[in-house]
Amino acid sequence: PGYEFNISGRVKIVTRDKGMIFAQGPVNFIGTNENPIEFRGVNGGKGLVVLNAERESNIIYVNFKSLSSSSEISLGLPGAITFYNSPVNIKNSSFLDSRSEDSLNLFRSNFKVSDVFFDKSTSDALDIDFSDGSIINANFLNVGNDGIDVSGSNVNLQNISINGAGDKAISIGEKSSLFANNLKISNTSIGIASKDLSKGKFNNIVVDNVELCMVAFQKKPEYGPAYLQVDNKNQQNTCNSYLLEVGSSIFSQGKILKPNTDNVTKLLYGNEYGKKTIK
């Protein structure tokens, strides 16, 4: 605890089987554009866990590839890369071919993320739990579940592209607040979902081949209804389809949308959604 782990220059890290890096202090992995650091898993090799670091970690020009989450029951952490109660700054890095529930998990960790790329995430690409921060210039491809999953957090997004998410491009839950500007969503079942006392505000969204663009509802009984606002002032509105539960609110292009169901949870999670298009 308290020690720093510093790596710079042309470095390759390979973890095998149950091998992983576990740090209880900040990590500073500093590569360059010409010589990024490579962190790769082989034969199920695990990734990186940073736990209770008091000072900020820096991940700059690092390519993470084919990493799995820790199999240690005592840790119980779902991310291939996890920052738990540890502030972090991530820039110019990629998360590829993740073999875990989350490619990157930020838990109770203030963060700054910019110029990042996610591709081939088995489940969620980026999971943010009870953390505050910003994401600027991020691209997500081929996501098995959610592109960005936010719970109990305050998040700002700028210039985000999500192409091919198996479930939701962006999911906001458990009394979260999220603001996004310049968002492109394509080839995804659900665009943006706000639930359980969460508030989402989106400016300038472009969607292409998205079955359901906006969803607002209450899923957990201990929370309450959700709020969603979408404004496309500088371009044609392509975000029109929605599911809105009674009690929750969606404002689209300055208009209040009418509820069209009394149970979104049943439609989304009760095997009814996906069998037919909901309009």
Order of alpha helices (4+ residues) and beta strands (2+ residues): beta-beta-beta-beta-beta-beta-beta-beta-beta-beta-beta-beta-beta-beta-beta-beta-beta-beta-beta-beta-beta-beta-beta-alpha
